[in-house]
Amino acid sequence: MADGKRLEQVRLGGRGLVVGAQGLGCMGMSEFYGDTDESAARATLDAALERGVTMFDTADMYGRGENERFLAPFVRAHREQVVIATKFGSVRDDDGSMSVNNDPRYIRQAIDGSLSRLGLDVIDLYYMHRYDPKVPLADPIGTMADLVTQGKVRYLGLSEVTGDELREADAIHPIAAVQSEWSLFTRDIERTLVPAAAELGVGVVPYSPLGRGFLTGAMPAQSQGNDIRSVFPRFTGENAQRNAELLTPVAEIAEARGASMAQVALAWLHRQAVVRNLTVVPIPGTRKPDRLAENLAALEITLTDDELARLDPIAEQVAGERYPDMTETAGSRES
């Protein structure tokens, strides 16, 4: 996308929520992927809005609330232009462990906490970050529907669910979007979730569309220090070496097109919207304005059927699970 050209606006599914064709994942502006630079991150937010990015994605667990606080002045200053998406349900305990909480009482506390940290009266898109299958789905979805009635939330979303779970939730209250990891490295959601989303008119919001940086070709073979990837199976040891070898077709297509590998990976996702007849709005995360411009330029690339065929086998060969513990993800529940 040429500098200065504004992003196309699309309807996220069939439920009325209009956003830029690419969003911005804000998690890394607070933690998880190494040291942060607040001034660069704020410059990235401003550049994104100027280019037509309107959906900014966060969660109450990112920085244990600090990411929402970081975004608050930006969101309030541009409230009429910004679609703020945040999440509940993935809880970080004091000892660093993670748990899932879908209890209605907790949800009511969580929304008030997010509203307070963001300094807002209403959240545009509120996701259930993780679903605990031991809890009847009607409990959290019914509570989320009540939040819409109360005017605290405009649209509902789900993250890391199966196709059947999406159908069940949508029958209780319309779901605007589902957020799951989807990239050339991770295609689990294509089994049941993507078809269900297309059938119901629910938008798909892929997180980690660049394979947590691996698909850019610039990530070191093994992350270290305060980078969460240092404990992810795909980025360590022999798995990292094997996965790096899978990038050859991405690099070759990028070179032939005069594009970056990141742009090819994002162009593949944008192409899925046409191939699968649904709305796809990736949310690549970045803290740098130049990377933002690079990611947005992927919308100018339309991959051919031959190029898609060269890229399709990659996910089947990826070594290692997405997370050290996959029990909390929809991938472990897919059939």
GUGU-784451 format. One line per 3 residues: their letters; for each residue x, y, z of N, C-alpha, C. Coordinates in steps of 0.02 Angstrom, whole numbers, padded with zeros to 5 digits. Atoms other than C-alpha are relative to their C-alpha. Layout:
N
A) X Y Z X Y Z X Y Z ~ ...
//
This chain:
335
MAD) 00042 -00059 00000 00000 00000 00000 00044 00062 00000 ~ -00041 -00059 00006 00076 00163 -00054 -00009 00045 00061 ~ 00004 -00044 -00057 00118 00285 00085 -00054 00052 -00010
GKR) 00052 -00050 00004 -00029 00397 00122 -00068 -00028 -00021 ~ 00063 00030 00021 -00161 00280 00050 -00035 -00031 00060 ~ 00037 00024 -00058 -00297 00241 00175 -00029 -00069 -00013
LEQ) 00022 00069 00001 -00354 00067 00215 -00075 -00005 -00017 ~ 00070 00015 00013 -00516 -00004 00146 -00035 -00020 00065 ~ 00040 00020 -00058 -00653 -00021 00277 -00046 -00058 -00020
VRL) 00040 00060 00015 -00745 -00188 00286 -00047 -00013 00058 ~ 00047 00021 -00052 -00893 -00258 00381 00024 -00066 00029 ~ -00027 00060 -00033 -00832 -00385 00508 -00056 -00050 00008
GGR) 00056 00046 00002 -00949 -00526 00466 -00062 00036 -00022 ~ 00062 -00031 00021 -01131 -00484 00441 -00036 00037 00056 ~ 00032 -00025 -00061 -01163 -00402 00609 00005 00075 00011
GLV) 00003 -00072 -00005 -01136 -00217 00576 00064 00034 00022 ~ -00062 -00029 -00025 -00960 -00191 00646 00046 00014 -00059 ~ -00042 -00019 00056 -00856 -00094 00518 00069 00019 00026
VGA) -00069 -00011 -00022 -00666 -00093 00535 00045 00004 -00062 ~ -00050 00003 00053 -00510 -00069 00431 00016 -00072 -00018 ~ -00011 00068 00025 -00463 -00220 00325 00059 -00035 00035
QGL) -00052 00029 -00042 -00313 -00247 00440 -00003 00037 00066 ~ -00001 -00030 -00066 -00309 -00217 00627 00070 00002 00028 ~ -00065 -00004 -00032 -00168 -00192 00750 -00002 -00036 00067
GCM) -00007 00034 -00064 -00123 -00314 00888 00047 00039 00045 ~ -00038 -00045 -00044 -00061 -00213 01036 00036 -00034 00058 ~ -00029 00036 -00057 -00003 -00349 01156 00074 00014 00008
GMS) -00072 -00008 -00004 00181 -00330 01114 00023 00069 00020 ~ -00018 -00067 -00021 00177 -00146 01157 00012 00003 00075 ~ -00009 00001 -00072 00178 -00196 01340 00048 -00054 00024
EFY) -00042 00055 -00024 00268 -00363 01354 00000 -00057 -00050 ~ 00000 00066 00034 00299 -00540 01289 00053 -00007 -00055 ~ -00047 00008 00055 00412 -00502 01139 00062 00043 00007
GDT) -00061 -00038 -00011 00564 -00423 01217 -00014 00070 00026 ~ 00005 -00068 -00027 00598 -00245 01272 -00048 00042 -00041 ~ 00048 -00043 00033 00467 -00114 01233 00026 00072 -00003
DES) -00018 -00071 00009 00485 00067 01174 -00065 00039 -00004 ~ 00065 -00032 -00003 00336 00172 01227 -00008 00053 -00054 ~ 00006 -00054 00050 00373 00319 01111 -00011 -00028 -00070
AAR) 00009 00032 00066 00389 00206 00959 -00069 -00032 -00005 ~ 00066 00031 00000 00231 00113 01008 -00054 00052 -00010 ~ 00050 -00052 00008 00133 00274 01023 00002 00030 -00071
ATL) -00006 -00023 00069 00199 00332 00855 -00033 -00049 -00048 ~ 00032 00052 00041 00139 00167 00782 -00076 00005 00004 ~ 00072 -00009 -00007 -00036 00193 00852 -00024 00058 -00043
DAA) 00020 -00059 00039 -00045 00366 00774 00004 -00014 -00075 ~ -00009 00015 00071 00021 00304 00607 -00054 -00048 -00024 ~ 00052 00048 00019 -00103 00160 00606 -00067 00035 -00012
LER) 00064 -00035 00007 -00253 00273 00633 00001 00045 -00062 ~ -00005 -00044 00058 -00191 00395 00500 -00010 -00039 -00065 ~ 00005 00041 00060 -00185 00252 00374 -00066 -00036 -00006
GVT) 00066 00031 00004 -00361 00191 00413 -00008 -00063 00040 ~ 00009 00055 -00047 -00326 00054 00540 -00045 00025 00056 ~ 00047 -00024 -00051 -00472 00067 00660 -00008 -00049 00058
MFD) 00009 00049 -00053 -00473 -00096 00761 00066 -00012 00037 ~ -00059 00008 -00042 -00348 -00101 00904 -00016 -00052 00053 ~ 00015 00060 -00039 -00338 -00265 00998 00043 -00005 00062
TAD) -00035 00008 -00063 -00292 -00289 01180 -00036 -00054 00041 ~ 00033 00047 -00046 -00342 -00398 01330 00018 00020 00071 ~ -00014 -00019 -00069 -00353 -00377 01517 00061 -00035 00028
MYG) -00058 00036 -00027 -00213 -00505 01542 00067 00025 -00029 ~ -00063 -00026 00029 -00085 -00413 01432 00030 00050 00048 ~ -00030 -00043 -00051 00031 -00338 01561 -00041 00004 00063
RGE) 00046 00000 -00058 -00102 -00383 01690 -00035 00068 00005 ~ 00037 -00062 00002 -00202 -00230 01637 00039 00059 -00027 ~ -00041 -00057 00021 -00056 -00119 01587 -00010 00017 -00074
NER) 00010 -00015 00071 -00089 -00136 01400 -00063 00041 -00010 ~ 00060 -00040 00004 -00265 -00070 01422 00013 00072 00024 ~ -00016 -00066 -00025 -00198 00074 01526 00043 00039 -00051
FLA) -00042 -00031 00050 -00067 00109 01393 -00041 00028 -00058 ~ 00041 -00020 00057 -00200 00119 01257 -00051 00054 00018 ~ 00055 -00043 -00021 -00321 00224 01359 00003 00071 -00028
PFV) 00001 -00069 00026 -00263 00401 01311 -00009 00003 -00075 ~ 00008 00001 00072 -00252 00355 01127 -00073 -00013 -00019 ~ 00069 00018 00016 -00425 00275 01124 -00047 00058 00017
RAH) 00045 -00055 -00020 -00507 00418 01219 00009 00061 -00047 ~ -00013 -00058 00044 -00425 00549 01106 -00031 -00008 -00069 ~ 00026 00014 00068 -00494 00464 00950 -00061 -00045 00004
REQ) 00053 00049 -00015 -00650 00380 01019 -00046 -00013 -00059 ~ 00047 00011 00054 -00760 00406 00867 00030 -00036 -00059 ~ -00034 00033 00056 -00630 00332 00749 00024 -00070 00018
VVI) -00033 00061 -00022 -00568 00186 00853 -00051 -00053 00020 ~ 00036 00059 -00024 -00642 00012 00876 00047 -00036 00048 ~ -00043 00032 -00050 -00570 -00055 01037 -00027 -00069 00015
ATK) 00017 00069 -00015 -00570 -00243 01061 00042 -00023 00060 ~ -00037 00028 -00056 -00523 -00321 01227 -00032 -00066 00020 ~ 00020 00069 -00015 -00544 -00490 01311 00001 -00013 00075
FGS) 00000 00025 -00069 -00580 -00580 01474 00006 -00076 -00003 ~ 00005 00073 -00005 -00563 -00758 01533 00066 -00036 00005 ~ -00066 00029 -00008 -00377 -00792 01526 00034 00038 00057
VRD) -00019 -00033 -00062 -00313 -00755 01701 00073 -00018 00017 ~ -00069 00010 -00023 -00133 -00731 01757 00003 00007 00075 ~ -00003 00000 -00072 -00105 -00776 01937 00066 00030 00024
DDG) -00058 -00034 -00028 00023 -00698 02055 00064 -00040 -00010 ~ -00060 00041 00009 00142 -00845 02033 00020 -00009 -00072 ~ -00017 00004 00070 00143 -00824 01845 -00039 -00053 -00038
SMS) 00039 00053 00033 00028 -00971 01809 -00062 00030 -00034 ~ 00059 -00022 00037 -00120 -00957 01691 -00059 -00045 00016 ~ 00061 00039 -00009 -00299 -01012 01716 -00055 00031 -00042
VNN) 00057 -00024 00038 -00466 -00994 01627 -00059 00009 00047 ~ 00057 -00015 -00044 -00615 -00913 01713 -00058 00024 -00043 ~ 00060 -00019 00037 -00786 -00908 01630 -00060 00010 00047
DPR) 00053 -00009 -00049 -00886 -00881 01790 -00035 00067 -00011 ~ 00036 -00064 00011 -01024 -00749 01767 00019 00056 00047 ~ -00020 -00052 -00048 -00974 -00657 01926 00067 00030 -00021
YIR) -00065 -00025 00022 -00796 -00644 01862 -00007 00043 -00062 ~ 00009 -00038 00062 -00855 -00583 01691 -00025 00070 00016 ~ 00026 -00066 -00018 -00953 -00442 01771 00053 00044 00032
QAI) -00056 -00037 -00028 -00799 -00392 01869 00050 00020 -00054 ~ -00051 -00011 00053 -00687 -00407 01716 -00020 00058 -00045 ~ 00020 -00054 00045 -00790 -00291 01606 00008 00068 00035
DGS) -00008 -00063 -00036 -00793 -00157 01741 00073 00019 00007 ~ -00072 -00015 -00004 -00605 -00173 01762 00027 00027 -00066 ~ -00024 -00023 00065 -00574 -00154 01575 -00026 00070 -00015
LSR) 00028 -00066 00011 -00691 -00005 01562 00037 00053 00040 ~ -00035 -00047 -00044 -00603 00078 01708 00070 00015 -00027 ~ -00069 -00009 00023 -00427 00049 01640 00002 00039 -00066
LGL) 00002 -00034 00065 -00476 00109 01465 -00032 00070 00006 ~ 00033 -00064 -00009 -00575 00255 01535 -00059 00010 -00046 ~ 00056 -00001 00047 -00727 00212 01430 -00065 -00019 00034
DVI) 00066 00021 -00023 -00913 00186 01451 -00023 -00064 -00034 ~ 00021 00058 00038 -00927 00048 01321 00060 -00029 -00039 ~ -00050 00036 00040 -00814 -00083 01239 -00032 -00018 -00067
DLY) 00029 00014 00066 -00840 -00102 01052 -00006 -00075 -00014 ~ -00001 00072 00014 -00793 -00287 01038 00030 -00035 00060 ~ -00022 00033 -00062 -00781 -00397 01193 00004 -00075 -00012
YMH) -00012 00071 00013 -00704 -00569 01173 00004 -00041 00064 ~ -00019 00050 -00050 -00705 -00721 01284 00066 -00029 -00023 ~ -00069 00016 00021 -00517 -00751 01276 00012 -00076 -00006
RYD) -00004 00073 00002 -00526 -00936 01316 -00065 -00028 00029 ~ 00060 00034 -00024 -00670 -01056 01343 00019 -00061 00040 ~ -00008 00059 -00041 -00673 -01183 01483 -00056 -00049 -00016
PKV) 00054 00045 00021 -00770 -01331 01411 -00036 -00035 00057 ~ 00035 00029 -00058 -00814 -01388 01587 -00058 00044 00022 ~ 00053 -00048 -00017 -00928 -01235 01600 -00052 00001 -00056
PLA) 00051 -00006 00053 -01095 -01234 01506 00009 00066 -00038 ~ -00014 -00059 00040 -01069 -01113 01362 -00053 00054 00010 ~ 00054 -00049 -00011 -01237 -01031 01399 00015 00047 00058
DPI) -00015 -00043 -00058 -01167 -00962 01563 00040 00062 -00021 ~ -00038 -00060 00019 -01030 -00848 01493 -00033 00040 -00056 ~ 00030 -00036 00056 -01123 -00806 01332 -00062 00038 00023
GTM) 00058 -00035 -00027 -01282 -00763 01426 00020 00062 00039 ~ -00025 -00057 -00037 -01182 -00650 01540 00025 00054 -00046 ~ -00024 -00049 00049 -01097 -00566 01392 -00059 00034 -00035
ADL) 00060 -00030 00031 -01268 -00540 01312 -00031 00052 00046 ~ 00026 -00049 -00048 -01323 -00453 01471 00041 00065 -00002 ~ -00042 -00059 00004 -01175 -00335 01453 -00019 00044 -00060
VTQ) 00024 -00038 00057 -01239 -00285 01282 -00064 00037 00018 ~ 00062 -00031 -00021 -01411 -00253 01354 00012 00060 00047 ~ -00016 -00053 -00047 -01333 -00147 01491 00038 00058 -00032
GKV) -00036 -00054 00034 -01240 -00042 01362 00074 00003 00014 ~ -00072 00001 -00014 -01066 -00093 01421 00041 -00028 -00058 ~ -00033 00033 00057 -01025 -00190 01262 -00043 00008 -00061
RYL) 00038 -00006 00062 -01075 -00165 01080 -00005 -00067 -00037 ~ -00001 00062 00038 -01023 -00329 00998 00038 -00053 00039 ~ -00032 00056 -00034 -00972 -00502 01060 00046 -00038 -00046
GLS) -00047 00041 00037 -00825 -00607 01006 00022 -00059 00042 ~ -00028 00059 -00033 -00747 -00775 01047 00071 -00011 -00025 ~ -00068 00015 00020 -00567 -00832 01043 00015 -00073 00015
EVT) -00020 00070 -00008 -00500 -01009 01019 -00058 -00045 00017 ~ 00056 00047 -00008 -00664 -01102 01000 -00005 -00043 -00062 ~ 00011 00044 00056 -00719 -01242 00886 -00061 00025 -00040
GDE) 00058 -00018 00040 -00850 -01230 00749 -00065 -00014 00037 ~ 00061 00017 -00037 -00981 -01317 00857 -00011 00050 00057 ~ 00007 -00048 -00055 -00945 -01199 01002 -00023 00068 -00027
LRE) 00022 -00063 00031 -00965 -01049 00887 -00075 -00003 -00016 ~ 00071 00007 00017 -01133 -01114 00825 -00044 00004 00062 ~ 00039 -00001 -00062 -01195 -01144 01002 -00003 00070 00029
ADA) -00001 -00068 -00028 -01141 -00971 01060 -00041 00047 -00042 ~ 00036 -00045 00044 -01213 -00884 00908 -00076 -00009 00005 ~ 00072 00012 -00009 -01382 -00964 00941 -00026 00034 00064
IHP) 00019 -00034 -00062 -01381 -00882 01113 -00001 00075 -00010 ~ -00005 -00071 00016 -01324 -00710 01055 00045 00007 -00061 ~ -00042 -00007 00061 -01254 -00652 00886 00073 00015 00018
IAA) -00072 -00008 -00009 -01065 -00666 00880 00027 00038 -00061 ~ -00024 -00041 00056 -00978 -00533 00775 00066 -00027 -00028 ~ -00066 00020 00023 -00803 -00607 00767 00028 -00057 00042
VQS) -00038 00051 -00036 -00695 -00755 00813 00074 00015 -00012 ~ -00072 -00013 00004 -00511 -00732 00850 00037 -00063 00017 ~ -00041 00059 -00011 -00390 -00876 00832 00065 00008 -00038
EWS) -00063 -00002 00036 -00212 -00904 00777 -00012 -00032 -00069 ~ 00008 00025 00069 -00211 -00925 00587 00055 00031 -00042 ~ -00055 -00023 00043 -00062 -00914 00471 00023 -00059 -00042
LFT) -00030 00054 00039 00041 -01015 00349 00030 -00054 00045 ~ -00028 00048 -00047 00112 -01100 00504 -00054 -00034 00042 ~ 00052 00026 -00045 -00054 -01132 00594 -00067 00004 -00034
RDI) 00062 00000 00038 -00211 -01187 00504 -00053 -00045 00031 ~ 00047 00044 -00035 -00306 -01289 00635 -00072 00023 -00009 ~ 00069 -00024 00000 -00458 -01175 00626 -00037 -00013 -00065
ERT) 00033 00014 00064 -00492 -01222 00446 -00042 -00063 00002 ~ 00037 00063 -00003 -00561 -01390 00502 -00074 00012 00015 ~ 00071 -00010 -00018 -00721 -01330 00587 -00018 00073 00011
LVP) 00018 -00069 -00018 -00711 -01147 00642 -00011 00043 -00062 ~ 00008 -00042 00060 -00685 -01065 00472 -00064 -00016 -00038 ~ 00064 00014 00033 -00829 -01158 00389 -00061 00025 00039
AAA) 00056 -00024 -00041 -00944 -01116 00535 -00005 00076 -00004 ~ 00001 -00073 00004 -00894 -00932 00528 -00028 00023 -00067 ~ 00027 -00018 00066 -00928 -00925 00341 -00075 -00012 -00004
ELG) 00071 00018 00000 -01096 -01009 00366 -00042 00051 00039 ~ 00038 -00044 -00044 -01150 -00892 00506 00010 00074 -00015 ~ -00014 -00071 00013 -01078 -00730 00436 00039 00032 00056
VGV) -00042 -00025 -00055 -00953 -00711 00578 00069 00017 -00027 ~ -00067 -00019 00024 -00791 -00617 00544 00054 -00040 00036 ~ -00057 00035 -00029 -00624 -00703 00574 00057 00049 00008
VPY) -00054 -00045 -00017 -00485 -00606 00659 00061 -00041 00018 ~ -00059 00041 -00015 -00320 -00701 00644 00051 00038 00043 ~ -00057 -00027 -00038 -00194 -00666 00781 00063 -00039 -00018
SPL) -00065 00028 00020 -00009 -00705 00757 00000 -00020 -00073 ~ 00003 00017 00072 -00035 -00698 00567 00069 -00008 -00032 ~ -00069 00008 00026 00154 -00693 00545 00036 -00055 00038
GRG) -00031 00057 -00035 00183 -00851 00647 00043 00023 00057 ~ -00039 -00029 -00055 00243 -00748 00797 00069 00023 -00024 ~ -00062 -00028 00027 00375 -00672 00685 00040 -00048 -00043
FLT) -00039 00048 00038 00440 -00833 00609 -00007 00009 -00075 ~ 00012 -00005 00072 00361 -00801 00440 00031 00062 -00032 ~ -00035 -00058 00027 00455 -00637 00422 00070 -00018 -00024
GAM) -00068 00021 00018 00618 -00733 00404 00054 00035 00039 ~ -00049 -00041 -00036 00702 -00611 00523 00009 -00021 00072 ~ -00003 00019 -00070 00674 -00698 00689 00059 -00047 00013
PAQ) -00054 00046 -00015 00825 -00781 00771 -00026 -00070 00011 ~ 00021 00070 -00004 00822 -00970 00775 -00027 -00017 00068 ~ 00025 00015 -00067 00794 -00970 00963 -00004 00064 00040
SQG) 00010 -00061 -00038 00718 -00826 01061 00023 -00011 00072 ~ -00026 00006 -00067 00788 -00788 01233 -00028 00056 00044 ~ 00014 -00054 -00046 00765 -00681 01387 -00074 00009 00013
NDI) 00069 -00016 -00016 00599 -00592 01410 -00046 -00007 -00060 ~ 00040 00015 00059 00531 -00657 01245 -00036 -00066 00011 ~ 00040 00059 -00017 00388 -00779 01272 00014 -00059 -00047
RSV) -00013 00054 00047 00439 -00878 01118 00055 -00047 00023 ~ -00054 00042 -00025 00586 -00947 01217 -00026 -00064 00031 ~ 00029 00061 -00029 00466 -01074 01294 -00050 -00034 -00047
FPR) 00047 00029 00048 00360 -01110 01139 00036 -00054 -00041 ~ -00034 00056 00033 00400 -01279 01060 00023 00014 -00071 ~ -00018 -00010 00070 00404 -01214 00881 00063 00043 -00009
FTG) -00054 -00048 00007 00542 -01089 00918 00063 -00022 00036 ~ -00058 00022 -00039 00666 -01195 01014 00030 -00063 -00031 ~ -00036 00061 00019 00798 -01324 00973 -00008 -00020 -00072
ENA) 00005 00028 00068 00779 -01438 00823 -00064 00023 -00034 ~ 00062 -00024 00031 00600 -01380 00795 00011 00066 -00036 ~ -00013 -00065 00031 00660 -01203 00760 00040 -00008 -00065
QRN) -00041 00011 00060 00789 -01266 00636 -00042 -00030 -00056 ~ 00043 00032 00051 00664 -01378 00546 -00050 00050 -00028 ~ 00051 -00047 00023 00534 -01241 00537 00030 00055 -00044
AEL) -00032 -00050 00041 00657 -01116 00467 00009 -00024 -00072 ~ -00009 00028 00067 00683 -01233 00320 -00065 00003 -00041 ~ 00064 -00002 00035 00497 -01220 00278 -00013 00067 -00034
LTP) 00013 -00068 00024 00513 -01036 00234 00022 00011 -00072 ~ -00026 -00009 00067 00593 -01065 00063 -00052 00025 -00050 ~ 00048 -00026 00049 00434 -01045 -00043 -00024 00071 00017
VAE) 00019 -00068 -00019 00386 -00889 00057 00052 00049 -00024 ~ -00055 -00043 00020 00557 -00813 00024 00003 00007 -00076 ~ -00005 -00002 00073 00554 -00860 -00160 -00056 00042 -00031
IAE) 00056 -00040 00026 00382 -00785 -00191 00011 00074 00016 ~ -00014 -00070 -00019 00431 -00628 -00096 00052 00031 -00046 ~ -00053 -00027 00043 00589 -00607 -00199 -00026 00012 -00071
ARG) 00027 -00007 00068 00496 -00634 -00363 -00046 00060 -00006 ~ 00048 -00056 00001 00368 -00501 -00316 00030 00065 00024 ~ -00029 -00060 -00028 00489 -00377 -00241 -00033 00020 00064
ASM) 00036 -00011 -00063 00397 -00395 -00076 00039 -00031 00057 ~ -00030 00032 -00059 00442 -00448 00100 -00036 -00065 00014 ~ 00032 00063 -00019 00406 -00619 00172 -00062 00013 00042
AQV) 00058 -00017 -00041 00288 -00538 00297 -00059 00019 -00045 ~ 00054 -00020 00045 00188 -00463 00154 -00030 -00060 -00036 ~ 00026 00061 00032 00173 -00632 00068 -00044 -00039 00049
ALA) 00038 00037 -00051 00114 -00714 00230 -00068 00034 00012 ~ 00062 -00036 -00011 -00017 -00578 00257 -00045 -00002 -00061 ~ 00039 00004 00063 -00070 -00580 00074 -00034 -00068 -00005
WLH) 00031 00067 -00001 -00103 -00767 00094 -00063 00001 00042 ~ 00059 -00003 -00043 -00222 -00731 00237 -00055 00041 -00032 ~ 00051 -00042 00032 -00311 -00591 00145 -00033 -00038 -00058
RQA) 00027 00039 00056 -00333 -00709 -00002 -00051 -00052 00025 ~ 00047 00049 -00028 -00422 -00833 00113 -00071 00027 00004 ~ 00067 -00030 -00003 -00566 -00710 00127 -00038 -00013 -00064
VVR) 00032 00013 00064 -00601 -00733 -00058 -00010 -00075 -00011 ~ 00003 00072 00011 -00563 -00919 -00065 -00055 -00033 00042 ~ 00046 00032 -00048 -00673 -00959 00086 -00064 00039 00013
NLT) 00062 -00039 -00003 -00807 -00825 00066 -00017 00023 00071 ~ 00012 -00028 -00066 -00790 -00739 00234 00044 00061 00009 ~ -00040 -00059 -00015 -00721 -00579 00310 00059 -00020 00043
VVP) -00061 00015 -00037 -00541 -00595 00370 00037 00065 00014 ~ -00034 -00061 -00019 -00460 -00453 00466 00059 -00019 00046 ~ -00058 00018 -00042 -00284 -00501 00526 00019 00058 00046
IPG) -00023 -00052 -00046 -00211 -00409 00675 00075 -00011 00015 ~ -00072 00006 -00014 -00021 -00417 00654 00020 00051 00053 ~ -00023 -00045 -00052 00065 -00342 00804 00068 00030 -00019
TRK) -00065 -00032 00010 00206 -00216 00787 00003 00061 00045 ~ -00012 -00060 -00041 00283 -00075 00887 00037 00053 -00040 ~ -00039 -00045 00041 00365 00013 00739 -00041 00024 -00060
PDR) 00038 -00026 00056 00285 00129 00610 00021 -00029 -00068 ~ -00021 00026 00065 00392 00061 00467 -00026 -00071 -00011 ~ 00028 00068 00006 00336 -00118 00504 -00075 00003 -00013
LAE) 00071 -00010 00012 00157 -00057 00509 -00013 00013 -00074 ~ 00008 -00016 00071 00175 00018 00334 00013 -00061 -00043 ~ -00016 00062 00038 00254 -00144 00272 -00059 -00048 00003
NLA) 00056 00047 -00007 00110 -00248 00341 -00060 00022 -00041 ~ 00057 -00026 00037 -00023 -00136 00265 00008 -00008 -00076 ~ -00013 00006 00072 00060 -00148 00094 -00017 -00070 -00025
ALE) 00019 00068 00022 00016 -00334 00092 -00068 00000 -00034 ~ 00067 -00003 00030 -00160 -00282 00042 00003 00014 -00075 ~ -00007 -00014 00071 -00093 -00233 -00129 00023 -00062 -00039
ITL) -00025 00062 00032 -00032 -00411 -00164 -00057 -00050 -00005 ~ 00049 00054 00011 -00151 -00539 -00240 00037 -00061 -00024 ~ -00036 00061 00017 -00072 -00711 -00239 -00038 -00040 -00053
TDD) 00030 00042 00052 -00103 -00824 -00388 -00016 -00069 00028 ~ 00016 00068 -00022 -00173 -00999 -00376 00064 -00042 00003 ~ -00063 00037 -00002 00001 -01068 -00416 00040 00017 00063
ELA) -00036 -00019 -00061 00077 -00968 -00274 -00034 -00029 00062 ~ 00036 00031 -00056 -00058 -01027 -00155 00017 -00074 00006 ~ -00016 00071 00000 -00021 -01206 -00205 00070 -00013 00028
RLD) -00068 00007 -00026 00163 -01181 -00163 00002 00011 00076 ~ -00001 -00017 -00071 00122 -01110 00008 -00042 -00048 00043 ~ 00047 00042 -00037 -00016 -01232 00058 00033 -00055 00043
PIA) -00026 00056 -00039 00096 -01378 00117 00037 00020 00063 ~ -00044 -00020 -00055 00193 -01275 00244 -00027 -00022 00068 ~ 00027 00013 -00067 00076 -01296 00393 00003 -00074 00019
EQV) -00001 00072 -00015 00072 -01485 00377 00068 -00025 00023 ~ -00069 00022 -00017 00261 -01492 00403 00029 00034 00061 ~ -00026 -00038 -00058 00278 -01375 00552 00013 -00047 00059
AGE) -00019 00041 -00057 00369 -01455 00699 -00015 00036 00065 ~ 00014 -00028 -00066 00307 -01426 00876 -00070 00027 00007 ~ 00067 -00027 -00014 00144 -01373 00958 00004 00076 00005
RYP) 00003 -00073 -00004 00086 -01192 00964 00019 00025 00069 ~ -00012 -00020 -00069 00096 -01183 01154 00032 -00058 00039 ~ -00027 00054 -00041 00189 -01281 01289 -00056 -00046 00026
DMT) 00058 00038 -00024 00017 -01335 01354 -00059 00017 -00045 ~ 00054 -00013 00049 -00118 -01352 01220 -00069 -00014 00028 ~ 00065 00021 -00027 -00257 -01403 01340 -00051 00056 00001
ETA) 00046 -00056 -00004 -00332 -01228 01343 -00018 00028 -00068 ~ 00013 -00026 00067 -00343 -01207 01155 -00052 -00043 -00036 ~ 00051 00037 00038 -00478 -01255 01032 00031 -00056 -00040
GSR) -00033 00052 00040 -00350 -01356 00935 -00002 -00067 00034 ~ 00002 00063 -00036 -00353 -01487 01072 -00070 -00029 00001 ~ 00069 00025 -00001 -00543 -01502 01053 -00027 -00013 -00070
ES) 00023 00011 00068 -00553 -01507 00864 00000 -00075 -00016 ~ 00001 00070 00021 -00602 -01673 00785 00023 -00006 -00071
//
